[in-house]
Amino acid sequence: MSSDDETLHRPLPEAVRQHVVDLGAQVLGTLALADVPPQLRAIARFDPRKRARLAGTSIAAQLESDKDFREHVGQALSDAWPDLVAGLREGAVPPAAEPVLIAAAAYLIRPVGWHDMIEVAREDIERSTAAAEGAAAEETAAKLRAQLTAAKVSGKEEADRLREQLKTVRAENTDLRRKLHETRERLKAAEEETNTLADAMAALRAETALAAGAGDAELKRLRERLAAAENQLEAGKRAAREGRTAEDARLRILLDALQDAAAGLRRELALPSVISKPADTVSAVTPGPQGARRLPARALADDDPALLDQILILPQLHIIVDGYNVTKTGYGTLTLAEQRARLVGGLSALAAQTRAEVTCVFDGAELNAPVPVSSPRGVRVRFSAPGQTADDLIRQLVRAEPTGRAVAVISSDREVAESVARLGARPVLSALLLRRLGRA
């Protein structure tokens, strides 16, 4: 490789410079580490496009100052374009070659006369650029001429449109003037009618004033009659209260007598003050005759929400709850432990409100071990023994009650409801209890 001068007198054309930098960025990744200029080792690991974008200036500077690096890049160009490089070394420039490629090859290979080759390529590039710019300018001028022609046509069309609009507006203006005249005539007639109505209104007001005076006099008489009726009503209520007071006194005396008689009978029989409830001893009770009093239905349907409220006001009421039947009706998606805890908690609040005896029965026949359940105050919790169902335990609890006691069984199981009804208890649907607990 020969050269008459290693110094570049003028900067490379930008297109040539960019082409040389791209070649240097590509070759940089193929060199051994020892052949890479120290200034470019930090970017040697980058992608070629990233090297050219981030370190283009550094690559151009090394190509200018580092002869070895420039020769490596020139060799890569010679391998890619052997005929072009051979012609440049012989001083013959291929006429069909790209000026940018010729200038880049001359800059990297630097044969004899490479400055002139670059300058010739520069002139070709500038002529090509000028020709391209001239063609672009001519194209732009053609577009502008077309736009001007279109604008003239559009302007003529717009003028014609505006003339038509002006003609239409004039016609509308004439029509509006006619309508304005008609409106004024109607307004004049309306004013005359308004005056007539005003006179009629004045006469009506005079008549209304006379009627109002007569109405006020009649209202005064009615108020006097209403006051007299209210006085008579108050006198009747006072007489009724006095009569009721005497009746209440007689009833109070009879109740006190019954209470004293019951207390004397309790002392006479020496009954204990605290006794066990029948449900506490149910495991020792033998099934026998009917032992519970049938609760009155009070003419309410089985699904009437008021039925349970009516039953809960009975004195000494014992409520027996079919536990899992209620929980699986209301919240069957919970675990069994969560179902038991939720139901027993609600029953505790119900027992505190009504002071009724509450027993909750769960089926324990399939349990392998006792289930820990905290029994809150006022609620008795029982599981059926192995070999026994919760339905059997419920029937035993009903049989254990004395004759005459009010017993209600909460269950939607038809068989349970029919059997406890035969024993004298009042069956109640589980949905009624769930509704009452939700209301609480």
Buried (B, 14 or more C-beta within 10 A) or exposed (E): BEBEEEEEEEEBBEBBBBBBBBBBBBBBBEBEEEEBBEBBEEBBEBEBEEBBEBBBEBBBBBBBEBBEBBBBBBBBBBEEBEEBBEBBBEEEBBEEBBBBBBBBBBBBBBBBBBBEBBBBBBEBBEEBEEEEEEEEEEEEEEEEEEEEEEEEEEEEEEEEEEEEEEEEEEEEEEEEEEEEEEEEEEEEEEEEEEEEEEEEEEEEEEEEEEEEEEEEEEEEEEEEEEEEEEEEEEEEEEEEEEEEEEEEEEEEEEEEEEEEEEEEEEEEEEEEEEEEEBBEEBEEBEEEEBBBBBBEEEEBEEEBEEBBBBBBEBEEBBBBBBBBBBBBBBEEEBEBEEBBBBBBBBBBBBBBEBEBBBBBBBBBBEEEEEEEBEEBEBBBBBBBEEEBBBBBBBBBBBBBBEEEBBBBBBBBBEEBBEBBBEBBBBBBBBBBBBBBBEEE
